[in-house]
């Protein structure tokens, strides 16, 4: 994936994480229960979003190699 593709995926995952967080919050406010499966999905979604956001900041390999050679 290109850095731009990673950035787009990170944005998608942020939106998914926000939706999952909203679902969890409603569950807690409604009856104090936390659905552990949704919690696991939220955790994984956040981690994947962080990974894609980090990879979006990286330079393409060819550009990185040119920089190292100079």
Backbone as XML, in Angstrom:
<?xml version="1.0"?>
<chain id="A" units="angstrom">
  <residue number="1" name="UNK">
    <atom name="N" x="0.839" y="-1.186" z="0.000"/>
    <atom name="CA" x="0.000" y="0.000" z="0.000"/>
    <atom name="C" x="0.880" y="1.243" z="0.000"/>
  </residue>
  <residue number="2" name="UNK">
    <atom name="N" x="0.390" y="2.261" z="-0.648"/>
    <atom name="CA" x="1.104" y="3.539" z="-0.658"/>
    <atom name="C" x="0.784" y="4.296" z="0.635"/>
  </residue>
  <residue number="3" name="UNK">
    <atom name="N" x="1.602" y="5.299" z="0.965"/>
    <atom name="CA" x="1.279" y="6.106" z="2.141"/>
    <atom name="C" x="-0.125" y="6.717" z="2.059"/>
  </residue>
  <residue number="4" name="UNK">
    <atom name="N" x="-0.528" y="7.119" z="0.862"/>
    <atom name="CA" x="-1.864" y="7.702" z="0.695"/>
    <atom name="C" x="-2.956" y="6.674" z="0.989"/>
  </residue>
  <residue number="5" name="UNK">
    <atom name="N" x="-2.751" y="5.442" z="0.538"/>
    <atom name="CA" x="-3.724" y="4.374" z="0.797"/>
    <atom name="C" x="-3.792" y="4.065" z="2.293"/>
  </residue>
  <residue number="6" name="UNK">
    <atom name="N" x="-2.628" y="4.078" z="2.950"/>
    <atom name="CA" x="-2.615" y="3.861" z="4.401"/>
    <atom name="C" x="-3.383" y="4.975" z="5.108"/>
  </residue>
  <residue number="7" name="UNK">
    <atom name="N" x="-3.227" y="6.207" z="4.649"/>
    <atom name="CA" x="-3.932" y="7.335" z="5.269"/>
    <atom name="C" x="-5.442" y="7.180" z="5.114"/>
  </residue>
  <residue number="8" name="UNK">
    <atom name="N" x="-5.876" y="6.774" z="3.936"/>
    <atom name="CA" x="-7.310" y="6.571" z="3.701"/>
    <atom name="C" x="-7.832" y="5.460" z="4.601"/>
  </residue>
  <residue number="9" name="UNK">
    <atom name="N" x="-7.086" y="4.369" z="4.700"/>
    <atom name="CA" x="-7.524" y="3.247" z="5.541"/>
    <atom name="C" x="-7.552" y="3.663" z="7.007"/>
  </residue>
  <residue number="10" name="UNK">
    <atom name="N" x="-6.592" y="4.454" z="7.435"/>
    <atom name="CA" x="-6.588" y="4.935" z="8.822"/>
    <atom name="C" x="-7.846" y="5.748" z="9.101"/>
  </residue>
  <residue number="11" name="UNK">
    <atom name="N" x="-8.243" y="6.594" z="8.166"/>
    <atom name="CA" x="-9.462" y="7.393" z="8.335"/>
    <atom name="C" x="-10.695" y="6.502" z="8.414"/>
  </residue>
  <residue number="12" name="UNK">
    <atom name="N" x="-10.740" y="5.463" z="7.590"/>
    <atom name="CA" x="-11.868" y="4.523" z="7.627"/>
    <atom name="C" x="-11.946" y="3.821" z="8.981"/>
  </residue>
  <residue number="13" name="UNK">
    <atom name="N" x="-10.788" y="3.422" z="9.483"/>
    <atom name="CA" x="-10.750" y="2.717" z="10.763"/>
    <atom name="C" x="-11.128" y="3.632" z="11.922"/>
  </residue>
  <residue number="14" name="UNK">
    <atom name="N" x="-10.777" y="4.898" z="11.833"/>
    <atom name="CA" x="-11.194" y="5.859" z="12.862"/>
    <atom name="C" x="-12.713" y="5.944" z="12.899"/>
  </residue>
  <residue number="15" name="UNK">
    <atom name="N" x="-13.329" y="6.011" z="11.728"/>
    <atom name="CA" x="-14.795" y="6.072" z="11.666"/>
    <atom name="C" x="-15.415" y="4.808" z="12.262"/>
  </residue>
  <residue number="16" name="UNK">
    <atom name="N" x="-14.837" y="3.646" z="11.957"/>
    <atom name="CA" x="-15.338" y="2.388" z="12.517"/>
    <atom name="C" x="-15.176" y="2.369" z="14.033"/>
  </residue>
  <residue number="17" name="UNK">
    <atom name="N" x="-14.016" y="2.826" z="14.510"/>
    <atom name="CA" x="-13.762" y="2.840" z="15.954"/>
    <atom name="C" x="-14.740" y="3.771" z="16.664"/>
  </residue>
  <residue number="18" name="UNK">
    <atom name="N" x="-15.035" y="4.902" z="16.056"/>
    <atom name="CA" x="-15.993" y="5.829" z="16.664"/>
    <atom name="C" x="-17.377" y="5.194" z="16.766"/>
  </residue>
  <residue number="19" name="UNK">
    <atom name="N" x="-17.770" y="4.448" z="15.742"/>
    <atom name="CA" x="-19.069" y="3.770" z="15.771"/>
    <atom name="C" x="-19.090" y="2.697" z="16.866"/>
  </residue>
  <residue number="20" name="UNK">
    <atom name="N" x="-18.029" y="1.909" z="16.949"/>
    <atom name="CA" x="-17.956" y="0.871" z="17.978"/>
    <atom name="C" x="-17.966" y="1.478" z="19.378"/>
  </residue>
  <residue number="21" name="UNK">
    <atom name="N" x="-17.241" y="2.584" z="19.550"/>
    <atom name="CA" x="-17.223" y="3.261" z="20.844"/>
    <atom name="C" x="-18.625" y="3.744" z="21.210"/>
  </residue>
  <residue number="22" name="UNK">
    <atom name="N" x="-19.321" y="4.289" z="20.222"/>
    <atom name="CA" x="-20.692" y="4.735" z="20.461"/>
    <atom name="C" x="-21.589" y="3.588" z="20.894"/>
  </residue>
  <residue number="23" name="UNK">
    <atom name="N" x="-21.427" y="2.427" z="20.253"/>
    <atom name="CA" x="-22.208" y="1.245" z="20.631"/>
    <atom name="C" x="-21.905" y="0.823" z="22.068"/>
  </residue>
  <residue number="24" name="UNK">
    <atom name="N" x="-20.622" y="0.810" z="22.416"/>
    <atom name="CA" x="-20.227" y="0.441" z="23.783"/>
    <atom name="C" x="-20.791" y="1.416" z="24.797"/>
  </residue>
  <residue number="25" name="UNK">
    <atom name="N" x="-20.698" y="2.681" z="24.480"/>
    <atom name="CA" x="-21.186" y="3.714" z="25.400"/>
    <atom name="C" x="-22.688" y="3.579" z="25.633"/>
  </residue>
  <residue number="26" name="UNK">
    <atom name="N" x="-23.432" y="3.313" z="24.579"/>
    <atom name="CA" x="-24.875" y="3.107" z="24.720"/>
    <atom name="C" x="-25.181" y="1.906" z="25.606"/>
  </residue>
  <residue number="27" name="UNK">
    <atom name="N" x="-24.423" y="0.818" z="25.428"/>
    <atom name="CA" x="-24.615" y="-0.374" z="26.262"/>
    <atom name="C" x="-24.378" y="-0.058" z="27.731"/>
  </residue>
  <residue number="28" name="UNK">
    <atom name="N" x="-23.318" y="0.677" z="28.007"/>
    <atom name="CA" x="-22.984" y="1.016" z="29.396"/>
    <atom name="C" x="-24.044" y="1.935" z="29.986"/>
  </residue>
  <residue number="29" name="UNK">
    <atom name="N" x="-24.454" y="2.939" z="29.218"/>
    <atom name="CA" x="-25.460" y="3.878" z="29.718"/>
    <atom name="C" x="-26.822" y="3.207" z="29.898"/>
  </residue>
  <residue number="30" name="UNK">
    <atom name="N" x="-27.144" y="2.254" z="29.035"/>
    <atom name="CA" x="-28.453" y="1.603" z="29.089"/>
    <atom name="C" x="-28.578" y="0.656" z="30.274"/>
  </residue>
  <residue number="31" name="UNK">
    <atom name="N" x="-27.585" y="-0.207" z="30.445"/>
    <atom name="CA" x="-27.727" y="-1.195" z="31.519"/>
    <atom name="C" x="-26.420" y="-1.553" z="32.213"/>
  </residue>
  <residue number="32" name="UNK">
    <atom name="N" x="-25.384" y="-0.798" z="31.982"/>
    <atom name="CA" x="-24.132" y="-1.031" z="32.682"/>
    <atom name="C" x="-23.324" y="-2.202" z="32.160"/>
  </residue>
  <residue number="33" name="UNK">
    <atom name="N" x="-23.802" y="-2.847" z="31.125"/>
    <atom name="CA" x="-23.080" y="-3.990" z="30.564"/>
    <atom name="C" x="-22.141" y="-3.543" z="29.456"/>
  </residue>
  <residue number="34" name="UNK">
    <atom name="N" x="-21.020" y="-4.221" z="29.381"/>
    <atom name="CA" x="-20.076" y="-3.979" z="28.302"/>
    <atom name="C" x="-19.954" y="-5.278" z="27.517"/>
  </residue>
  <residue number="35" name="UNK">
    <atom name="N" x="-20.292" y="-5.218" z="26.243"/>
    <atom name="CA" x="-20.182" y="-6.380" z="25.373"/>
    <atom name="C" x="-18.699" y="-6.604" z="25.074"/>
  </residue>
  <residue number="36" name="UNK">
    <atom name="N" x="-18.150" y="-7.682" z="25.587"/>
    <atom name="CA" x="-16.718" y="-7.945" z="25.442"/>
    <atom name="C" x="-16.308" y="-8.145" z="23.987"/>
  </residue>
  <residue number="37" name="UNK">
    <atom name="N" x="-17.204" y="-8.669" z="23.172"/>
    <atom name="CA" x="-16.874" y="-8.854" z="21.764"/>
    <atom name="C" x="-16.708" y="-7.493" z="21.087"/>
  </residue>
  <residue number="38" name="UNK">
    <atom name="N" x="-17.617" y="-6.568" z="21.367"/>
    <atom name="CA" x="-17.492" y="-5.223" z="20.782"/>
    <atom name="C" x="-16.227" y="-4.548" z="21.305"/>
  </residue>
  <residue number="39" name="UNK">
    <atom name="N" x="-15.925" y="-4.744" z="22.592"/>
    <atom name="CA" x="-14.703" y="-4.175" z="23.171"/>
    <atom name="C" x="-13.472" y="-4.699" z="22.431"/>
  </residue>
  <residue number="40" name="UNK">
    <atom name="N" x="-13.446" y="-5.991" z="22.141"/>
    <atom name="CA" x="-12.335" y="-6.583" z="21.395"/>
    <atom name="C" x="-12.229" y="-6.014" z="19.993"/>
  </residue>
  <residue number="41" name="UNK">
    <atom name="N" x="-13.374" y="-5.848" z="19.320"/>
    <atom name="CA" x="-13.373" y="-5.246" z="17.986"/>
    <atom name="C" x="-12.850" y="-3.817" z="18.045"/>
  </residue>
  <residue number="42" name="UNK">
    <atom name="N" x="-13.269" y="-3.071" z="19.063"/>
    <atom name="CA" x="-12.811" y="-1.691" z="19.208"/>
    <atom name="C" x="-11.298" y="-1.650" z="19.389"/>
  </residue>
  <residue number="43" name="UNK">
    <atom name="N" x="-10.778" y="-2.492" z="20.258"/>
    <atom name="CA" x="-9.340" y="-2.532" z="20.516"/>
    <atom name="C" x="-8.566" y="-2.850" z="19.237"/>
  </residue>
  <residue number="44" name="UNK">
    <atom name="N" x="-9.017" y="-3.859" z="18.514"/>
    <atom name="CA" x="-8.341" y="-4.248" z="17.277"/>
    <atom name="C" x="-8.434" y="-3.153" z="16.227"/>
  </residue>
  <residue number="45" name="UNK">
    <atom name="N" x="-9.588" y="-2.529" z="16.112"/>
    <atom name="CA" x="-9.780" y="-1.463" z="15.131"/>
    <atom name="C" x="-8.869" y="-0.280" z="15.427"/>
  </residue>
  <residue number="46" name="UNK">
    <atom name="N" x="-8.760" y="0.081" z="16.697"/>
    <atom name="CA" x="-7.876" y="1.187" z="17.084"/>
    <atom name="C" x="-6.426" y="0.844" z="16.758"/>
  </residue>
  <residue number="47" name="UNK">
    <atom name="N" x="-6.007" y="-0.364" z="17.073"/>
    <atom name="CA" x="-4.619" y="-0.765" z="16.789"/>
    <atom name="C" x="-4.323" y="-0.749" z="15.292"/>
  </residue>
  <residue number="48" name="UNK">
    <atom name="N" x="-5.263" y="-1.256" z="14.492"/>
    <atom name="CA" x="-5.069" y="-1.232" z="13.040"/>
    <atom name="C" x="-5.035" y="0.201" z="12.517"/>
  </residue>
  <residue number="49" name="UNK">
    <atom name="N" x="-5.883" y="1.058" z="13.061"/>
    <atom name="CA" x="-5.872" y="2.462" z="12.665"/>
    <atom name="C" x="-4.539" y="3.120" z="12.974"/>
  </residue>
  <residue number="50" name="UNK">
    <atom name="N" x="-3.989" y="2.816" z="14.146"/>
    <atom name="CA" x="-2.684" y="3.369" z="14.519"/>
    <atom name="C" x="-1.593" y="2.873" z="13.578"/>
  </residue>
  <residue number="51" name="UNK">
    <atom name="N" x="-1.650" y="1.595" z="13.234"/>
    <atom name="CA" x="-0.660" y="1.027" z="12.320"/>
    <atom name="C" x="-0.732" y="1.715" z="10.958"/>
  </residue>
  <residue number="52" name="UNK">
    <atom name="N" x="-1.924" y="1.832" z="10.412"/>
    <atom name="CA" x="-2.065" y="2.473" z="9.100"/>
    <atom name="C" x="-1.668" y="3.950" z="9.157"/>
  </residue>
  <residue number="53" name="UNK">
    <atom name="N" x="-1.993" y="4.636" z="10.233"/>
    <atom name="CA" x="-1.599" y="6.042" z="10.368"/>
    <atom name="C" x="-0.079" y="6.171" z="10.399"/>
  </residue>
  <residue number="54" name="UNK">
    <atom name="N" x="0.580" y="5.269" z="11.104"/>
    <atom name="CA" x="2.043" y="5.286" z="11.164"/>
    <atom name="C" x="2.644" y="5.000" z="9.796"/>
  </residue>
  <residue number="55" name="UNK">
    <atom name="N" x="2.106" y="3.991" z="9.116"/>
    <atom name="CA" x="2.626" y="3.649" z="7.792"/>
    <atom name="C" x="2.368" y="4.761" z="6.777"/>
  </residue>
  <residue number="56" name="UNK">
    <atom name="N" x="1.331" y="5.543" z="6.980"/>
    <atom name="CA" x="1.041" y="6.663" z="6.081"/>
    <atom name="C" x="2.127" y="7.732" z="6.164"/>
  </residue>
  <residue number="57" name="UNK">
    <atom name="N" x="2.831" y="7.782" z="7.276"/>
    <atom name="CA" x="3.874" y="8.794" z="7.471"/>
    <atom name="C" x="5.216" y="8.386" z="6.877"/>
  </residue>
  <residue number="58" name="UNK">
    <atom name="N" x="5.337" y="7.135" z="6.492"/>
    <atom name="CA" x="6.606" y="6.636" z="5.961"/>
    <atom name="C" x="6.802" y="7.075" z="4.518"/>
  </residue>
  <residue number="59" name="UNK">
    <atom name="N" x="8.065" y="7.253" z="4.160"/>
    <atom name="CA" x="8.409" y="7.600" z="2.780"/>
    <atom name="C" x="8.371" y="6.338" z="1.930"/>
  </residue>
  <residue number="60" name="UNK">
    <atom name="N" x="8.068" y="6.470" z="0.652"/>
    <atom name="CA" x="8.176" y="5.309" z="-0.235"/>
    <atom name="C" x="9.602" y="4.767" z="-0.206"/>
  </residue>
  <residue number="61" name="UNK">
    <atom name="N" x="9.775" y="3.479" z="-0.439"/>
    <atom name="CA" x="11.088" y="2.832" z="-0.327"/>
    <atom name="C" x="12.109" y="3.477" z="-1.257"/>
  </residue>
  <residue number="62" name="UNK">
    <atom name="N" x="11.768" y="3.716" z="-2.504"/>
    <atom name="CA" x="12.727" y="4.305" z="-3.447"/>
    <atom name="C" x="13.185" y="5.673" z="-2.964"/>
  </residue>
  <residue number="63" name="UNK">
    <atom name="N" x="12.273" y="6.467" z="-2.475"/>
    <atom name="CA" x="12.603" y="7.794" z="-1.965"/>
    <atom name="C" x="13.507" y="7.668" z="-0.744"/>
  </residue>
  <residue number="64" name="UNK">
    <atom name="N" x="13.223" y="6.695" z="0.116"/>
    <atom name="CA" x="14.022" y="6.467" z="1.318"/>
    <atom name="C" x="15.439" y="6.049" z="0.944"/>
  </residue>
  <residue number="65" name="UNK">
    <atom name="N" x="15.584" y="5.182" z="-0.051"/>
    <atom name="CA" x="16.906" y="4.723" z="-0.467"/>
    <atom name="C" x="17.712" y="5.867" z="-1.069"/>
  </residue>
  <residue number="66" name="UNK">
    <atom name="N" x="17.076" y="6.738" z="-1.844"/>
    <atom name="CA" x="17.769" y="7.889" z="-2.416"/>
    <atom name="C" x="18.274" y="8.811" z="-1.318"/>
  </residue>
  <residue number="67" name="UNK">
    <atom name="N" x="17.478" y="9.002" z="-0.290"/>
    <atom name="CA" x="17.859" y="9.863" z="0.823"/>
    <atom name="C" x="19.055" y="9.279" z="1.557"/>
  </residue>
  <residue number="68" name="UNK">
    <atom name="N" x="19.073" y="7.968" z="1.753"/>
    <atom name="CA" x="20.172" y="7.309" z="2.470"/>
    <atom name="C" x="21.467" y="7.376" z="1.682"/>
  </residue>
  <residue number="69" name="UNK">
    <atom name="N" x="21.392" y="7.344" z="0.346"/>
    <atom name="CA" x="22.592" y="7.348" z="-0.479"/>
    <atom name="C" x="23.239" y="8.726" z="-0.542"/>
  </residue>
  <residue number="70" name="UNK">
    <atom name="N" x="22.509" y="9.773" z="-0.239"/>
    <atom name="CA" x="23.054" y="11.133" z="-0.334"/>
    <atom name="C" x="23.860" y="11.494" z="0.856"/>
  </residue>
</chain>
